[in-house]
Amino acid sequence: MKYYLIFTSWTEAIKKVSFVSLLRERTGMSFLSSKRVLEAILLEEEIILEMSGEASAKQLRKEALKLGVKSKVIVVGNRQSAAA
């Protein structure tokens, strides 16, 4: 299973500096990459980040929303069950 966080839009109350810091802390992105993500979001472009797991995707989504960035988590892949 792969987990993706898609940043979809922003609110008037966006905290730009805090959001860039959050991306750097949670994803390990460089300052420049984090700033580019912010700039794309401000231009109303959707940004897709592959996350290491469901919990990290949901946590980043929650924290980003507090800073004024809206997003959604997408799960790709099937869970394969063992044959009986």
Backbone as JSON Lines, residues from 0, in Angstrom:
{"i":0,"aa":"M","n":[0.84,-1.17,0.0],"ca":[0.0,0.0,0.0],"c":[0.89,1.25,0.0]}
{"i":1,"aa":"K","n":[0.48,2.21,-0.78],"ca":[1.18,3.49,-0.79],"c":[0.22,4.57,-0.33]}
{"i":2,"aa":"Y","n":[0.75,5.51,0.43],"ca":[-0.05,6.6,0.98],"c":[0.45,7.91,0.4]}
{"i":3,"aa":"Y","n":[-0.49,8.69,-0.09],"ca":[-0.17,9.98,-0.67],"c":[-0.96,11.07,0.04]}
{"i":4,"aa":"L","n":[-0.31,12.19,0.25],"ca":[-0.97,13.37,0.8],"c":[-1.02,14.38,-0.34]}
{"i":5,"aa":"I","n":[-2.23,14.83,-0.65],"ca":[-2.42,15.78,-1.74],"c":[-2.86,17.11,-1.15]}
{"i":6,"aa":"F","n":[-2.01,18.12,-1.29],"ca":[-2.37,19.45,-0.86],"c":[-3.26,20.06,-1.94]}
{"i":7,"aa":"T","n":[-4.47,20.46,-1.55],"ca":[-5.47,20.86,-2.53],"c":[-5.75,22.36,-2.58]}
{"i":8,"aa":"S","n":[-5.66,23.04,-1.46],"ca":[-5.98,24.48,-1.44],"c":[-5.49,25.09,-0.13]}
{"i":9,"aa":"W","n":[-5.73,26.36,0.03],"ca":[-5.29,27.07,1.23],"c":[-6.37,28.03,1.66]}
{"i":10,"aa":"T","n":[-6.25,28.49,2.9],"ca":[-7.21,29.45,3.46],"c":[-6.53,30.8,3.64]}
{"i":11,"aa":"E","n":[-7.32,31.81,3.84],"ca":[-6.79,33.16,4.06],"c":[-5.9,33.23,5.3]}
{"i":12,"aa":"A","n":[-6.11,32.31,6.22],"ca":[-5.34,32.31,7.48],"c":[-4.04,31.5,7.38]}
{"i":13,"aa":"I","n":[-3.58,31.23,6.17],"ca":[-2.39,30.4,6.0],"c":[-1.18,31.01,6.71]}
{"i":14,"aa":"K","n":[-0.44,30.14,7.36],"ca":[0.79,30.54,8.06],"c":[1.96,29.99,7.24]}
{"i":15,"aa":"K","n":[2.44,30.8,6.33],"ca":[3.4,30.36,5.32],"c":[4.71,29.85,5.92]}
{"i":16,"aa":"V","n":[5.31,30.63,6.78],"ca":[6.61,30.26,7.36],"c":[6.48,28.97,8.17]}
{"i":17,"aa":"S","n":[5.42,28.88,8.95],"ca":[5.2,27.68,9.77],"c":[4.96,26.46,8.9]}
{"i":18,"aa":"F","n":[4.26,26.64,7.77],"ca":[4.0,25.52,6.87],"c":[5.3,25.02,6.23]}
{"i":19,"aa":"V","n":[6.15,25.93,5.8],"ca":[7.44,25.54,5.23],"c":[8.25,24.78,6.27]}
{"i":20,"aa":"S","n":[8.26,25.26,7.5],"ca":[8.98,24.58,8.58],"c":[8.4,23.19,8.84]}
{"i":21,"aa":"L","n":[7.09,23.09,8.82],"ca":[6.43,21.8,9.02],"c":[6.84,20.79,7.94]}
{"i":22,"aa":"L","n":[6.84,21.22,6.69],"ca":[7.25,20.32,5.6],"c":[8.69,19.86,5.79]}
{"i":23,"aa":"R","n":[9.55,20.77,6.17],"ca":[10.96,20.42,6.36],"c":[11.1,19.39,7.49]}
{"i":24,"aa":"E","n":[10.36,19.63,8.57],"ca":[10.46,18.75,9.74],"c":[9.87,17.36,9.46]}
{"i":25,"aa":"R","n":[8.71,17.32,8.86],"ca":[7.98,16.04,8.69],"c":[8.42,15.22,7.48]}
{"i":26,"aa":"T","n":[8.97,15.89,6.45],"ca":[9.3,15.15,5.22],"c":[10.79,15.1,4.93]}
{"i":27,"aa":"G","n":[11.57,15.96,5.6],"ca":[12.99,16.02,5.31],"c":[13.31,16.82,4.06]}
{"i":28,"aa":"M","n":[12.32,17.54,3.52],"ca":[12.56,18.37,2.33],"c":[13.51,19.5,2.67]}
{"i":29,"aa":"S","n":[14.2,19.95,1.66],"ca":[15.06,21.12,1.83],"c":[14.18,22.37,1.96]}
{"i":30,"aa":"F","n":[14.8,23.46,2.4],"ca":[14.06,24.71,2.5],"c":[13.52,25.12,1.13]}
{"i":31,"aa":"L","n":[14.35,25.02,0.1],"ca":[13.94,25.42,-1.24],"c":[12.78,24.58,-1.75]}
{"i":32,"aa":"S","n":[12.85,23.27,-1.56],"ca":[11.76,22.38,-2.0],"c":[10.47,22.69,-1.25]}
{"i":33,"aa":"S","n":[10.57,22.91,0.05],"ca":[9.39,23.23,0.85],"c":[8.77,24.55,0.41]}
{"i":34,"aa":"K","n":[9.62,25.51,0.1],"ca":[9.14,26.82,-0.37],"c":[8.45,26.68,-1.72]}
{"i":35,"aa":"R","n":[8.97,25.83,-2.58],"ca":[8.35,25.6,-3.9],"c":[6.98,24.95,-3.76]}
{"i":36,"aa":"V","n":[6.86,24.03,-2.81],"ca":[5.55,23.42,-2.54],"c":[4.57,24.49,-2.11]}
{"i":37,"aa":"L","n":[4.98,25.35,-1.19],"ca":[4.11,26.43,-0.74],"c":[3.71,27.33,-1.9]}
{"i":38,"aa":"E","n":[4.66,27.73,-2.72],"ca":[4.36,28.6,-3.86],"c":[3.37,27.95,-4.81]}
{"i":39,"aa":"A","n":[3.51,26.66,-5.06],"ca":[2.58,25.95,-5.93],"c":[1.17,25.92,-5.33]}
{"i":40,"aa":"I","n":[1.1,25.68,-4.03],"ca":[-0.2,25.67,-3.35],"c":[-0.86,27.04,-3.46]}
{"i":41,"aa":"L","n":[-0.09,28.1,-3.3],"ca":[-0.63,29.46,-3.4],"c":[-1.13,29.76,-4.82]}
{"i":42,"aa":"L","n":[-0.56,29.08,-5.81],"ca":[-1.0,29.22,-7.2],"c":[-2.15,28.26,-7.52]}
{"i":43,"aa":"E","n":[-2.65,27.59,-6.48],"ca":[-3.78,26.65,-6.57],"c":[-3.47,25.41,-7.38]}
{"i":44,"aa":"E","n":[-2.21,24.98,-7.34],"ca":[-1.81,23.72,-7.94],"c":[-1.88,22.64,-6.88]}
{"i":45,"aa":"E","n":[-2.32,21.44,-7.26],"ca":[-2.32,20.33,-6.32],"c":[-0.91,19.76,-6.24]}
{"i":46,"aa":"I","n":[-0.46,19.5,-5.05],"ca":[0.86,18.93,-4.82],"c":[0.69,17.56,-4.18]}
{"i":47,"aa":"I","n":[1.36,16.56,-4.72],"ca":[1.25,15.19,-4.22],"c":[2.56,14.77,-3.58]}
{"i":48,"aa":"L","n":[2.48,14.34,-2.32],"ca":[3.65,13.82,-1.61],"c":[3.41,12.36,-1.27]}
{"i":49,"aa":"E","n":[4.38,11.5,-1.57],"ca":[4.3,10.11,-1.14],"c":[4.76,10.06,0.31]}
{"i":50,"aa":"M","n":[3.96,9.45,1.15],"ca":[4.25,9.39,2.58],"c":[4.7,7.99,2.97]}
{"i":51,"aa":"S","n":[5.38,7.89,4.1],"ca":[5.91,6.6,4.55],"c":[4.84,5.68,5.11]}
{"i":52,"aa":"G","n":[3.7,6.22,5.49],"ca":[2.63,5.39,6.04],"c":[1.38,6.2,6.3]}
{"i":53,"aa":"E","n":[0.34,5.5,6.68],"ca":[-0.96,6.14,6.91],"c":[-0.9,7.13,8.06]}
{"i":54,"aa":"A","n":[-0.28,6.74,9.16],"ca":[-0.23,7.61,10.33],"c":[0.5,8.91,10.03]}
{"i":55,"aa":"S","n":[1.63,8.83,9.34],"ca":[2.38,10.05,9.03],"c":[1.61,10.94,8.06]}
{"i":56,"aa":"A","n":[0.9,10.34,7.11],"ca":[0.09,11.13,6.17],"c":[-1.04,11.86,6.9]}
{"i":57,"aa":"K","n":[-1.73,11.15,7.77],"ca":[-2.84,11.76,8.51],"c":[-2.35,12.84,9.48]}
{"i":58,"aa":"Q","n":[-1.21,12.62,10.1],"ca":[-0.67,13.59,11.04],"c":[-0.26,14.87,10.31]}
{"i":59,"aa":"L","n":[0.42,14.73,9.17],"ca":[0.83,15.9,8.41],"c":[-0.41,16.64,7.9]}
{"i":60,"aa":"R","n":[-1.42,15.9,7.48],"ca":[-2.67,16.53,7.01],"c":[-3.29,17.38,8.13]}
{"i":61,"aa":"K","n":[-3.35,16.81,9.32],"ca":[-3.94,17.49,10.47],"c":[-3.16,18.77,10.81]}
{"i":62,"aa":"E","n":[-1.83,18.65,10.84],"ca":[-1.0,19.8,11.19],"c":[-1.05,20.88,10.11]}
{"i":63,"aa":"A","n":[-1.08,20.47,8.85],"ca":[-1.15,21.44,7.75],"c":[-2.47,22.21,7.79]}
{"i":64,"aa":"L","n":[-3.54,21.53,8.12],"ca":[-4.84,22.2,8.21],"c":[-4.84,23.28,9.28]}
{"i":65,"aa":"K","n":[-4.18,23.01,10.39],"ca":[-4.06,24.02,11.45],"c":[-3.31,25.26,10.96]}
{"i":66,"aa":"L","n":[-2.46,25.07,9.95],"ca":[-1.67,26.17,9.41],"c":[-2.32,26.8,8.17]}
{"i":67,"aa":"G","n":[-3.51,26.32,7.81],"ca":[-4.25,26.92,6.71],"c":[-4.1,26.25,5.36]}
{"i":68,"aa":"V","n":[-3.59,25.02,5.33],"ca":[-3.44,24.29,4.07],"c":[-4.35,23.06,4.1]}
{"i":69,"aa":"K","n":[-5.22,22.98,3.1],"ca":[-6.16,21.86,3.0],"c":[-5.54,20.74,2.18]}
{"i":70,"aa":"S","n":[-5.88,19.5,2.54],"ca":[-5.31,18.35,1.85],"c":[-6.2,17.14,2.02]}
{"i":71,"aa":"K","n":[-5.82,16.06,1.33],"ca":[-6.51,14.78,1.48],"c":[-5.49,13.67,1.38]}
{"i":72,"aa":"V","n":[-5.82,12.54,2.0],"ca":[-4.96,11.36,1.97],"c":[-5.56,10.35,0.99]}
{"i":73,"aa":"I","n":[-4.72,9.84,0.12],"ca":[-5.13,8.83,-0.86],"c":[-4.31,7.56,-0.62]}
{"i":74,"aa":"V","n":[-4.97,6.42,-0.66],"ca":[-4.3,5.13,-0.5],"c":[-4.37,4.4,-1.84]}
{"i":75,"aa":"V","n":[-3.22,3.93,-2.3],"ca":[-3.16,3.22,-3.57],"c":[-2.6,1.83,-3.33]}
{"i":76,"aa":"G","n":[-3.23,0.84,-3.93],"ca":[-2.77,-0.53,-3.8],"c":[-3.81,-1.39,-3.12]}
{"i":77,"aa":"N","n":[-3.69,-2.69,-3.3],"ca":[-4.64,-3.62,-2.7],"c":[-3.96,-4.4,-1.59]}
{"i":78,"aa":"R","n":[-4.75,-4.72,-0.66],"ca":[-4.25,-5.64,0.37],"c":[-4.53,-7.04,-0.14]}
{"i":79,"aa":"Q","n":[-3.5,-7.8,-0.29],"ca":[-3.66,-9.15,-0.8],"c":[-3.84,-10.1,0.36]}
{"i":80,"aa":"S","n":[-4.88,-10.9,0.26],"ca":[-5.11,-11.88,1.33],"c":[-4.45,-13.19,0.94]}
{"i":81,"aa":"A","n":[-4.07,-13.93,1.95],"ca":[-3.44,-15.24,1.7],"c":[-4.47,-16.22,1.18]}
{"i":82,"aa":"A","n":[-4.06,-17.03,0.27],"ca":[-4.96,-18.05,-0.29],"c":[-5.22,-19.12,0.76]}
{"i":83,"aa":"A","n":[-6.45,-19.61,0.8],"ca":[-6.82,-20.62,1.78],"c":[-6.4,-21.98,1.36]}
